């Protein structure tokens, strides 16, 4: 029988502490295999500590420890060392339990009357071993600040006392290596930078940092290499190449949140809840963080993104309050559904919230950003519209509604939660007997003027708790209206969405915008004006549908790609190329027939206008295709005096009315193109262009979608624009600036004209800025998809690697690992080539060849960086595959290839290249990682003699 079995049986049988200790002594005396007092004491201590996992805070276990310590069988120093090692396990992360155990150690020390050296640390212990215990104590101090606050147990105070006592025992650092000193330096500076420590422990840690700094000295090269070892977790045999070196990192989740909000309307964006949850689950598995730490970093990252975003803080608030709680709930469900995890996700969320709320700096910055943006609003019509500028109270209320936390716990975190009541307009639907969904549908969706709907959409925008309900109403309405072919109601809804950007953002955060676009494109294919009673009204409403699709496609960067739903495919290609004028011989027959009819109706002096028959016989696609050609042909006819200028003006005027105004995107782009082709010497084009752009009825989407072309035209100072009253350049700049939401006057409207070299520099600056943000402890943002629109994948990866090496040379290997993992394994749009296979199979061989010719110091950095990126990216890819399979049942190759075949090919390539020192070093380093080999056994057996 072992001491662990004896202790468990004695405790479960209710044996007293004194009798238990006697039995233990008897077993020790009768078991020759147990040798050495240190081993005996450690086994005795651990036999009790392990029971705390099943019986947290049990008074009987406390008595066992106290009796053993008082008897001397368990020295205080041994108990302290074993306690701190055991406390690294998340199963002991209960504030009451940890505080009780720390108090047992502290009380035993104080009652002994001995100095710390000789009590909490053995008298003859070396500084190297003592520093190992100090490191465990610092880990517990970090944990203490990550756990929920207890009113009865002051865990942070107890751990701080223990840290102070242990550090007082560290007097001689002469035997400590530079590498080990860098490890401790990183731990201590992390605590000092990221936690609000008590003054006494902060003072002691500051002194310790000074001592470590003196030990490290000015040998930058040695410090850099030691820091890398710490970052990669090779130093002191503490970890492996896959584990994180910091529990206070916001790089990974900062990049993820910035992506999900930037591409909110896309797959893996905020509106795609299943895939976003899969990303969160994959990130959790990859990070190897405990649930409390992961929740802490997730929340801190989200609040940091809000605090540093000055352009759209309300959008971030809408995400954090309106969407993040639902994501967290689904994430917890996904983790709980995994039989391999027995984590207390509810308790972990409590711990994460408690820790995150200890960062008032970022929370206050976020509140200030919201207040600044709200200051630019017009005064509310009544006090019911006074906005809540803090994100915390409404965020906690949403968690309460989802039953993730209790109202009592929310009030403990923020007493203002009790005052965070629903807006007064909620009483209106309560009094009417309707639920929120029915009420909003009756107020916003009925067919009144769009300007009248503004009152309600403003209220919805300010009340984040209603966003999800509203978005799902919109999705439901789109589906039902398209099925019923209700053009008037669908057009009204589309007009609301393209008129108010924030309404479109609400919808994009909660449902798939691609579904709305699919429904609209399906509607445009199926709707037929031949059977309607009033085709003119029908066509004008149909135009609102067209404008919404055109605007949403460009605003959310969908580009020209097919949309698939319910085994049906629709294409937006006809909307994306509406400015193309086809030669007569290339036009379809129906376009030729329609063109002749419409030209006669618009630009013939004998025409009686646009009759119902021509509207019934012309499909919307055809009218979009022929509209630019109608203008071009009419202008040409005017120039050769085949039609009068007045007739031209009258025909153009039809396009400023609701019947044809929805065709203007293609018309305006075509006019600008024609002006440039004709070397700007086209007064008629300018006059028509001005009349369209400055028309009070010109829709916002038309101006916004044409703004790049207009800006390009106006910004070319080498060309002479006609100085006429009709072509009012300042006025045109102003209406375009207003349409795209550009603050300031119209003179601030500029465009960047650049060549290939400038594009390269833009990508380089974007990558450098991401590293700069990570370096300054901010949540970085890197739009990989945009970079890949500018540079081809291999060129981008080569540029990216150059910046990785530059950051690695500054000792930022951990940031390099995390940013590279995001770049290589974040699923991108289907039009983008997946980067991970390209990197592994095409770029990596050249990087290895270059590293083989480097100097030893440079080669060391390159190998460390290559191993970090390869292992981390493959491991992240594997966890993403597992997460997508378990969360969404999706087996698609979102990264181009499965991780296992990629690893197998990599192993073959590295083995084939035996003449390369770098290849051999990479093989050996990957094979030395137990966790990496467990995931990719193809690397087993590479540890040579």
ZAMARGU-4260 file (C-alpha; in steps of 0.2 Angstrom, whole numbers, plus 5000, padded with zeros to 4 digits):
<rodrens>
0) 5000/5000/5000 | 5006/5017/4996 | 5005/5033/5006 | 4992/5040/4993 | 4981/5024/4996
5) 4983/5025/5014 | 4978/5043/5015 | 4963/5041/5004 | 4956/5026/5013 | 4959/5034/5030
10) 4950/5050/5025 | 4935/5041/5017 | 4934/5031/5033 | 4933/5046/5044 | 4949/5042/5053
15) 4956/5056/5064 | 4971/5066/5058 | 4982/5060/5073 | 4978/5042/5070 | 4981/5044/5051
20) 4998/5051/5054 | 5002/5036/5066 | 4997/5024/5052 | 5008/5034/5039 | 5023/5033/5051
25) 5020/5014/5053 | 5019/5012/5034 | 5035/5022/5031 | 5044/5012/5044 | 5039/4995/5037
30) 5042/5000/5019 | 5060/4999/5014 | 5057/5005/4997 | 5053/5022/5003 | 5070/5030/5006
35) 5075/5048/5009 | 5066/5060/5020 | 5063/5073/5006 | 5054/5059/4996 | 5044/5054/5011
40) 5038/5071/5015 | 5034/5075/4997 | 5024/5059/4995 | 5015/5062/5011 | 5010/5080/5006
45) 5004/5075/4989 | 4994/5061/4996 | 4983/5074/5005 | 4984/5088/4991 | 4977/5076/4978
50) 4961/5073/4988 | 4957/5092/4987 | 4953/5089/4969 | 4938/5079/4975 | 4935/5087/4992
55) 4939/5106/4989 | 4941/5115/5006 | 4937/5100/5017 | 4941/5104/5035 | 4947/5086/5038
60) 4960/5087/5025 | 4966/5103/5033 | 4968/5094/5049 | 4978/5081/5041 | 4991/5094/5034
65) 4992/5104/5050 | 4995/5088/5061 | 5009/5082/5049 | 5017/5099/5049 | 5016/5102/5068
70) 5023/5084/5071 | 5038/5088/5059 | 5035/5074/5048 | 5030/5086/5034 | 5042/5101/5034
75) 5035/5118/5029 | 5047/5120/5015 | 5042/5103/5007 | 5023/5107/5009 | 5026/5124/5001
80) 5035/5116/4986 | 5022/5103/4984 | 5008/5115/4986 | 5014/5127/4973 | 5017/5113/4960
85) 5000/5105/4963 | 4992/5123/4961 | 4997/5123/4943 | 4983/5110/4940 | 4967/5119/4935
90) 4957/5106/4946 | 4964/5115/4962 | 4959/5132/4955 | 4946/5136/4969 | 4949/5152/4978
95) 4944/5145/4995 | 4954/5129/4993 | 4970/5138/4988 | 4968/5152/5001 | 4966/5139/5014
100) 4982/5129/5009 | 4992/5145/5008 | 4986/5150/5025 | 4991/5133/5032 | 5009/5136/5025
105) 5010/5154/5031 | 5003/5151/5049 | 5015/5136/5051 | 5030/5148/5046 | 5025/5162/5057
110) 5022/5150/5072 | 5039/5142/5070 | 5048/5159/5074 | 5061/5155/5061 | 5067/5166/5046
115) 5060/5162/5029 | 5076/5153/5024 | 5075/5138/5035 | 5057/5138/5035 | 5048/5140/5018
120) 5064/5136/5010 | 5077/5123/5016 | 5092/5132/5024 | 5105/5124/5012 | 5094/5126/4996
125) 5103/5133/4981 | 5097/5148/4973 | 5093/5139/4957 | 5081/5127/4965 | 5073/5141/4975
130) 5070/5151/4960 | 5061/5136/4953 | 5049/5137/4968 | 5048/5156/4966 | 5042/5153/4948
135) 5028/5141/4954 | 5023/5154/4966 | 5022/5168/4952 | 5012/5156/4942 | 5000/5154/4957
140) 5000/5173/4959 | 4994/5175/4941 | 4981/5162/4944 | 4975/5171/4959 | 4971/5186/4949
145) 4962/5176/4936 | 4950/5168/4949 | 4933/5175/4955 | 4935/5187/4970 | 4929/5179/4987
150) 4923/5190/5001 | 4929/5177/5014 | 4946/5172/5007 | 4959/5184/5001 | 4969/5173/4990
155) 4979/5186/4981 | 4985/5193/4998 | 4990/5175/5004 | 4999/5171/4988 | 5008/5188/4989
160) 5014/5185/5006 | 5021/5168/5001 | 5030/5176/4986 | 5038/5189/4997 | 5044/5176/5009
165) 5051/5165/4995 | 5060/5180/4986 | 5068/5185/5003 | 5077/5168/5002 | 5085/5172/4985
170) 5101/5181/4989 | 5115/5174/4978 | 5111/5175/4959 | 5129/5172/4953 | 5125/5153/4949
175) 5110/5157/4939 | 5112/5156/4920 | 5107/5171/4908 | 5094/5159/4900 | 5086/5156/4917
180) 5087/5174/4922 | 5077/5179/4906 | 5064/5166/4910 | 5061/5174/4927 | 5063/5192/4920
185) 5049/5188/4908 | 5037/5181/4921 | 5040/5195/4933 | 5038/5209/4920 | 5022/5201/4914
190) 5015/5202/4932 | 5020/5219/4934 | 5013/5225/4917 | 4997/5216/4917 | 4991/5215/4935
195) 4986/5227/4949 | 4997/5220/4962 | 4997/5225/4980 | 5011/5238/4984 | 5021/5227/4995
200) 5023/5213/4983 | 5025/5225/4968 | 5040/5233/4978 | 5048/5216/4980 | 5046/5211/4962
205) 5053/5228/4956 | 5068/5224/4966 | 5070/5207/4959 | 5069/5214/4942 | 5083/5225/4945
210) 5094/5211/4951 | 5089/5201/4936 | 5093/5215/4925 | 5111/5217/4932 | 5113/5198/4930
215) 5108/5199/4912 | 5119/5213/4908 | 5122/5221/4891 | 5125/5205/4882 | 5111/5208/4869
220) 5115/5192/4859 | 5115/5181/4874 | 5099/5189/4881 | 5090/5187/4864 | 5094/5169/4862
225) 5089/5165/4880 | 5073/5175/4877 | 5069/5164/4862 | 5072/5148/4872 | 5060/5155/4885
230) 5047/5159/4872 | 5049/5142/4864 | 5048/5134/4881 | 5063/5124/4879 | 5072/5132/4894
235) 5072/5122/4910 | 5063/5107/4902 | 5047/5116/4906 | 5037/5113/4891 | 5036/5110/4872
240) 5036/5119/4856 | 5017/5119/4855 | 5013/5128/4872 | 5010/5146/4875 | 5023/5155/4885
245) 5011/5168/4892 | 4994/5168/4899 | 4991/5186/4895 | 4991/5186/4876 | 4978/5195/4866
250) 4987/5193/4849 | 4978/5177/4843 | 4960/5182/4849 | 4963/5200/4844 | 4967/5195/4826
255) 4952/5183/4826 | 4939/5196/4832 | 4946/5209/4820 | 4943/5197/4806 | 4926/5191/4811
260) 4920/5209/4812 | 4929/5215/4796 | 4921/5201/4787 | 4905/5200/4797 | 4895/5196/4782
265) 4906/5182/4776 | 4909/5164/4780 | 4918/5163/4797 | 4912/5181/4800 | 4901/5186/4815
270) 4885/5182/4806 | 4891/5164/4803 | 4889/5158/4821 | 4893/5139/4818 | 4910/5142/4810
275) 4915/5156/4822 | 4911/5144/4836 | 4922/5131/4827 | 4936/5144/4827 | 4934/5148/4845
280) 4935/5129/4850 | 4950/5126/4839 | 4959/5141/4846 | 4955/5135/4864 | 4962/5117/4860
285) 4977/5125/4851 | 4981/5137/4865 | 4982/5123/4879 | 4975/5137/4890 | 4964/5132/4905
290) 4946/5138/4902 | 4947/5152/4915 | 4963/5159/4906 | 4955/5157/4889 | 4939/5166/4894
295) 4950/5180/4902 | 4960/5182/4886 | 4944/5181/4875 | 4936/5195/4885 | 4951/5206/4887
300) 4954/5205/4868 | 4936/5210/4864 | 4937/5225/4876 | 4954/5230/4869 | 4947/5230/4851
305) 4933/5241/4857 | 4945/5253/4866 | 4957/5255/4852 | 4944/5257/4838 | 4940/5275/4836
310) 4931/5274/4819 | 4917/5262/4823 | 4915/5259/4842 | 4896/5257/4841 | 4899/5243/4829
315) 4911/5235/4842 | 4898/5237/4855 | 4885/5229/4845 | 4896/5214/4843 | 4902/5213/4861
320) 4884/5216/4868 | 4873/5209/4855 | 4883/5194/4847 | 4897/5189/4859 | 4886/5182/4873
325) 4878/5170/4860 | 4895/5165/4854 | 4901/5162/4871 | 4885/5151/4875 | 4887/5141/4860
330) 4906/5139/4863 | 4902/5132/4881 | 4890/5120/4874 | 4902/5114/4861 | 4916/5111/4874
335) 4904/5103/4886 | 4898/5091/4872 | 4916/5085/4870 | 4917/5070/4881 | 4936/5072/4883
340) 4934/5088/4893 | 4926/5089/4911 | 4929/5108/4913 | 4917/5119/4923 | 4913/5131/4909
345) 4901/5141/4920 | 4914/5143/4933 | 4928/5147/4920 | 4917/5161/4913 | 4915/5168/4931
350) 4934/5168/4933 | 4937/5175/4916 | 4924/5189/4919 | 4932/5193/4936 | 4949/5194/4929
355) 4944/5204/4914 | 4935/5217/4925 | 4952/5220/4934 | 4957/5229/4918 | 4947/5246/4920
360) 4960/5254/4909 | 4953/5246/4893 | 4935/5246/4899 | 4936/5265/4902 | 4944/5268/4885
365) 4930/5259/4877 | 4917/5269/4886 | 4926/5285/4881 | 4926/5280/4863 | 4907/5277/4863
370) 4904/5293/4872 | 4914/5303/4859 | 4905/5295/4845 | 4888/5298/4853 | 4892/5316/4856
375) 4891/5319/4837 | 4873/5313/4837 | 4858/5324/4836 | 4849/5327/4852 | 4837/5313/4856
380) 4818/5316/4855 | 4815/5311/4873 | 4824/5304/4888 | 4819/5286/4882 | 4833/5288/4869
385) 4847/5292/4880 | 4860/5279/4875 | 4870/5269/4888 | 4888/5273/4883 | 4896/5259/4894
390) 4897/5242/4886 | 4899/5232/4903 | 4881/5233/4910 | 4872/5228/4894 | 4885/5215/4891
395) 4882/5207/4908 | 4863/5208/4906 | 4864/5198/4890 | 4874/5185/4899 | 4860/5185/4912
400) 4847/5183/4899 | 4856/5168/4892 | 4857/5160/4909 | 4877/5160/4909 | 4878/5170/4925
405) 4866/5175/4939 | 4859/5193/4942 | 4868/5192/4958 | 4885/5189/4951 | 4882/5202/4937
410) 4879/5215/4951 | 4895/5210/4960 | 4905/5214/4945 | 4896/5230/4941 | 4883/5237/4952
415) 4876/5248/4938 | 4868/5232/4931 | 4853/5235/4942 | 4850/5252/4934 | 4852/5246/4916
420) 4834/5245/4912 | 4825/5242/4895 | 4822/5258/4885 | 4805/5266/4888 | 4799/5262/4871
425) 4798/5244/4876 | 4783/5248/4887 | 4774/5252/4871 | 4775/5234/4865 | 4772/5227/4882
430) 4756/5238/4883 | 4750/5232/4866 | 4751/5214/4871 | 4764/5210/4857 | 4781/5202/4859
435) 4796/5212/4854 | 4797/5202/4837 | 4779/5206/4832 | 4780/5224/4838 | 4796/5228/4828
440) 4789/5219/4812 | 4773/5230/4814 | 4783/5246/4816 | 4797/5244/4804 | 4792/5232/4790
445) 4775/5240/4785 | 4775/5249/4769 | 4777/5267/4774 | 4790/5280/4769 | 4808/5275/4773
450) 4810/5292/4782 | 4796/5287/4794 | 4805/5271/4798 | 4821/5280/4803 | 4814/5284/4821
455) 4812/5265/4824 | 4828/5259/4816 | 4837/5273/4826 | 4829/5266/4842 | 4834/5248/4837
460) 4852/5253/4834 | 4854/5261/4851 | 4845/5246/4860 | 4858/5232/4857 | 4847/5219/4865
465) 4835/5220/4851 | 4848/5217/4837 | 4846/5199/4836 | 4827/5199/4836 | 4827/5212/4822
470) 4840/5203/4811 | 4830/5187/4812 | 4814/5197/4807 | 4823/5203/4792 | 4829/5186/4787
475) 4812/5179/4789 | 4804/5193/4779 | 4816/5191/4765 | 4812/5172/4763 | 4793/5174/4764
480) 4792/5190/4752 | 4803/5181/4739 | 4792/5165/4740 | 4777/5176/4738 | 4785/5187/4725
485) 4779/5203/4734 | 4789/5216/4725 | 4782/5231/4735 | 4786/5225/4752 | 4803/5218/4747
490) 4808/5234/4739 | 4803/5244/4754 | 4814/5233/4766 | 4828/5233/4754 | 4827/5252/4753
495) 4828/5253/4772 | 4844/5242/4772 | 4853/5252/4759 | 4848/5269/4766 | 4854/5266/4784
500) 4871/5257/4785 | 4869/5253/4803 | 4854/5243/4800 | 4863/5233/4787 | 4877/5231/4800
505) 4865/5224/4813 | 4859/5211/4801 | 4876/5206/4796 | 4881/5203/4814 | 4867/5190/4817
510) 4862/5182/4800 | 4871/5178/4784 | 4870/5192/4772 | 4874/5180/4758 | 4856/5172/4762
515) 4848/5189/4759 | 4858/5192/4743 | 4853/5174/4737 | 4835/5178/4740 | 4836/5194/4730
520) 4845/5187/4716 | 4832/5173/4715 | 4818/5186/4715 | 4826/5195/4701 | 4827/5179/4691
525) 4809/5174/4694 | 4799/5190/4695 | 4790/5195/4679 | 4781/5212/4676 | 4770/5205/4663
530) 4756/5200/4675 | 4756/5215/4687 | 4743/5228/4687 | 4755/5243/4688 | 4771/5239/4680
535) 4779/5256/4683 | 4777/5255/4702 | 4783/5237/4701 | 4799/5242/4692 | 4803/5256/4704
540) 4802/5243/4719 | 4812/5231/4709 | 4825/5244/4707 | 4827/5245/4726 | 4830/5227/4726
545) 4844/5229/4713 | 4852/5244/4722 | 4852/5234/4738 | 4861/5219/4730 | 4873/5230/4721
550) 4877/5240/4737 | 4879/5225/4748 | 4889/5215/4736 | 4902/5229/4736 | 4901/5235/4754
555) 4904/5217/4761 | 4917/5213/4747 | 4907/5198/4740 | 4914/5202/4723 | 4908/5192/4708
560) 4905/5175/4714 | 4890/5163/4714 | 4879/5161/4729 | 4873/5144/4733 | 4858/5139/4744
565) 4846/5124/4744 | 4855/5116/4730 | 4852/5131/4719 | 4865/5143/4712 | 4863/5161/4707
570) 4875/5173/4700 | 4877/5192/4703 | 4888/5194/4687 | 4875/5204/4678 | 4875/5217/4692
575) 4894/5218/4693 | 4897/5222/4675 | 4883/5234/4672 | 4894/5247/4665 | 4900/5237/4650
580) 4894/5242/4633 | 4894/5228/4621 | 4896/5230/4602 | 4881/5228/4592 | 4886/5211/4585
585) 4889/5204/4602 | 4873/5209/4609 | 4860/5196/4612 | 4844/5197/4601 | 4833/5202/4616
590) 4845/5216/4620 | 4845/5223/4602 | 4826/5223/4602 | 4824/5231/4619 | 4837/5244/4614
595) 4828/5250/4599 | 4812/5251/4609 | 4819/5260/4624 | 4829/5272/4613 | 4813/5277/4604
600) 4804/5279/4620 | 4817/5290/4628 | 4825/5300/4614 | 4812/5301/4600 | 4803/5318/4598
605) 4787/5309/4593 | 4788/5297/4608 | 4774/5298/4621 | 4785/5292/4635 | 4788/5275/4643
610) 4772/5265/4641 | 4767/5250/4652 | 4770/5238/4637 | 4789/5241/4636 | 4790/5239/4655
615) 4781/5222/4654 | 4792/5216/4640 | 4809/5221/4646 | 4818/5210/4659 | 4828/5220/4673
620) 4844/5212/4667 | 4841/5218/4650 | 4837/5235/4655 | 4853/5236/4666 | 4864/5230/4651
625) 4857/5242/4638 | 4856/5258/4649 | 4874/5263/4647 | 4873/5260/4628 | 4857/5271/4628
630) 4867/5286/4635 | 4882/5283/4623 | 4871/5282/4608 | 4861/5297/4613 | 4876/5308/4616
635) 4884/5303/4599 | 4867/5306/4590 | 4867/5324/4598 | 4885/5327/4593 | 4880/5324/4575
640) 4864/5334/4577 | 4853/5319/4574 | 4843/5323/4590 | 4841/5340/4599 | 4850/5344/4615
645) 4833/5347/4623 | 4827/5329/4618 | 4843/5322/4626 | 4840/5332/4642 | 4822/5326/4643
650) 4828/5308/4640 | 4841/5309/4653 | 4828/5316/4665 | 4819/5299/4665 | 4834/5292/4674
655) 4833/5304/4689 | 4815/5297/4693 | 4811/5281/4702 | 4807/5272/4686 | 4825/5271/4680
660) 4836/5278/4693 | 4841/5261/4699 | 4851/5258/4683 | 4863/5273/4686 | 4878/5263/4693
665) 4882/5256/4676 | 4877/5273/4667 | 4889/5284/4678 | 4903/5272/4677 | 4902/5271/4659
670) 4901/5290/4657 | 4917/5292/4667 | 4926/5279/4657 | 4920/5288/4641 | 4927/5305/4647
675) 4944/5297/4650 | 4944/5288/4634 | 4940/5305/4625 | 4954/5313/4634 | 4942/5324/4645
680) 4936/5334/4630 | 4918/5330/4631 | 4907/5344/4638 | 4891/5335/4635 | 4897/5320/4646
685) 4901/5332/4660 | 4885/5340/4659 | 4875/5324/4660 | 4886/5317/4673 | 4883/5332/4684
690) 4864/5332/4682 | 4864/5314/4688 | 4876/5316/4702 | 4868/5332/4709 | 4850/5326/4707
695) 4842/5326/4724 | 4834/5309/4720 | 4851/5301/4716 | 4851/5286/4728 | 4865/5284/4741
700) 4871/5267/4734 | 4873/5275/4717 | 4885/5288/4724 | 4894/5276/4735 | 4897/5263/4722
705) 4903/5276/4709 | 4913/5286/4722 | 4930/5278/4716 | 4927/5282/4698 | 4921/5300/4702
710) 4936/5303/4714 | 4948/5297/4701 | 4940/5308/4688 | 4941/5324/4699 | 4958/5320/4706
715) 4968/5320/4690 | 4975/5338/4691 | 4984/5336/4674 | 4967/5336/4665 | 4956/5351/4662
720) 4938/5350/4668 | 4925/5361/4661 | 4923/5377/4671 | 4905/5378/4670 | 4891/5381/4682
725) 4883/5364/4679 | 4899/5354/4683 | 4901/5360/4701 | 4916/5351/4707 | 4915/5355/4725
730) 4896/5351/4726 | 4900/5334/4717 | 4914/5330/4730 | 4902/5334/4744 | 4888/5323/4739
735) 4900/5309/4736 | 4908/5312/4753 | 4891/5312/4761 | 4886/5295/4753 | 4902/5286/4759
740) 4901/5293/4776 | 4917/5304/4775 | 4918/5317/4789 | 4923/5334/4785 | 4920/5344/4769
745) 4921/5337/4751 | 4939/5343/4749 | 4944/5329/4760 | 4938/5316/4747 | 4954/5309/4739
750) 4960/5294/4731 | 4976/5285/4731 | 4984/5282/4714 | 4998/5270/4715 | 5008/5258/4705
755) 5014/5241/4709 | 5028/5246/4720 | 5016/5257/4731 | 5005/5242/4732 | 5019/5231/4739
760) 5023/5245/4751 | 5005/5245/4757 | 5005/5226/4761 | 5022/5228/4770 | 5016/5242/4780
765) 5000/5232/4785 | 5011/5218/4791 | 5023/5229/4800 | 5008/5238/4808 | 5002/5222/4815
770) 5018/5218/4823 | 5019/5235/4830 | 5002/5233/4838 | 5007/5217/4846 | 5023/5224/4852
775) 5013/5238/4861 | 5001/5225/4869 | 4986/5230/4858 | 4975/5219/4848 | 4983/5218/4831
780) 4973/5218/4814 | 4980/5211/4798 | 4968/5209/4783 | 4976/5195/4774 | 4962/5194/4761
785) 4965/5212/4756 | 4984/5209/4755 | 4981/5194/4744 | 4971/5204/4732 | 4986/5215/4730
790) 5000/5202/4730 | 5000/5184/4724 | 5002/5171/4738 | 5020/5167/4736 | 5025/5185/4735
795) 5015/5189/4750 | 5022/5175/4760 | 5040/5180/4756 | 5037/5198/4761 | 5028/5191/4777
800) 5043/5180/4781 | 5055/5195/4780 | 5045/5204/4793 | 5044/5189/4804 | 5063/5187/4804
805) 5064/5206/4808 | 5053/5204/4823 | 5061/5188/4829 | 5078/5197/4829 | 5070/5209/4842
810) 5066/5194/4853 | 5047/5193/4849 | 5046/5175/4844 | 5030/5172/4853 | 5021/5186/4843
815) 5029/5179/4827 | 5022/5162/4831 | 5004/5168/4834 | 5003/5180/4820 | 5010/5168/4808
820) 4998/5154/4814 | 4984/5166/4811 | 4990/5171/4793 | 4993/5153/4788 | 4977/5144/4796
825) 4963/5157/4796 | 4951/5151/4783 | 4949/5164/4769 | 4936/5167/4755 | 4935/5153/4743
830) 4942/5164/4729 | 4958/5165/4739 | 4971/5151/4738 | 4974/5143/4755 | 4991/5149/4762
835) 4996/5134/4773 | 5000/5121/4759 | 5009/5135/4748 | 5020/5139/4763 | 5024/5121/4768
840) 5027/5115/4750 | 5033/5130/4740 | 5040/5143/4751 | 5048/5133/4765 | 5061/5124/4754
845) 5068/5141/4749 | 5068/5147/4767 | 5078/5132/4772 | 5090/5134/4758 | 5093/5152/4763
850) 5095/5147/4781 | 5109/5134/4777 | 5120/5149/4770 | 5117/5160/4786 | 5130/5163/4800
855) 5128/5152/4815 | 5119/5166/4825 | 5107/5170/4811 | 5104/5151/4808 | 5099/5149/4826
860) 5086/5162/4824 | 5079/5155/4808 | 5078/5137/4815 | 5069/5143/4830 | 5057/5153/4820
865) 5054/5139/4807 | 5051/5126/4820 | 5039/5138/4829 | 5029/5142/4814 | 5028/5124/4807
870) 5023/5116/4823 | 5011/5129/4828 | 5002/5131/4811 | 5001/5112/4808 | 4994/5110/4826
875) 4981/5124/4823 | 4976/5116/4807 | 4973/5100/4815 | 4962/5107/4829 | 4952/5117/4816
880) 4948/5101/4807 | 4943/5093/4823 | 4932/5108/4828 | 4923/5110/4812 | 4919/5092/4812
885) 4913/5092/4829 | 4904/5109/4829 | 4897/5110/4812 | 4899/5092/4805 | 4909/5100/4791
890) 4923/5090/4782 | 4928/5103/4769 | 4946/5107/4766 | 4945/5125/4771 | 4964/5126/4772
895) 4967/5118/4755 | 4973/5101/4762 | 4971/5091/4778 | 4985/5094/4791 | 4991/5075/4791
900) 4995/5074/4773 | 5004/5091/4774 | 5014/5085/4788 | 5018/5068/4780 | 5024/5077/4764
905) 5034/5089/4775 | 5043/5075/4784 | 5047/5067/4767 | 5054/5083/4760 | 5064/5086/4776
910) 5071/5068/4776 | 5075/5069/4757 | 5086/5085/4761 | 5098/5076/4773 | 5112/5087/4766
915) 5104/5102/4774 | 5109/5106/4792 | 5093/5116/4794 | 5082/5102/4788 | 5090/5090/4800
920) 5088/5102/4815 | 5070/5105/4811 | 5067/5087/4810 | 5075/5084/4827 | 5066/5098/4835
925) 5049/5093/4829 | 5053/5075/4834 | 5058/5081/4852 | 5040/5088/4855 | 5029/5074/4862
930) 5013/5084/4859 | 5018/5087/4841 | 5023/5069/4838 | 5007/5063/4846 | 4997/5073/4833
935) 5009/5069/4819 | 5017/5052/4822 | 5026/5053/4805 | 5040/5062/4814 | 5043/5048/4826
940) 5061/5042/4826 | 5070/5057/4820 | 5080/5059/4836 | 5097/5053/4831 | 5112/5050/4842
</rodrens>
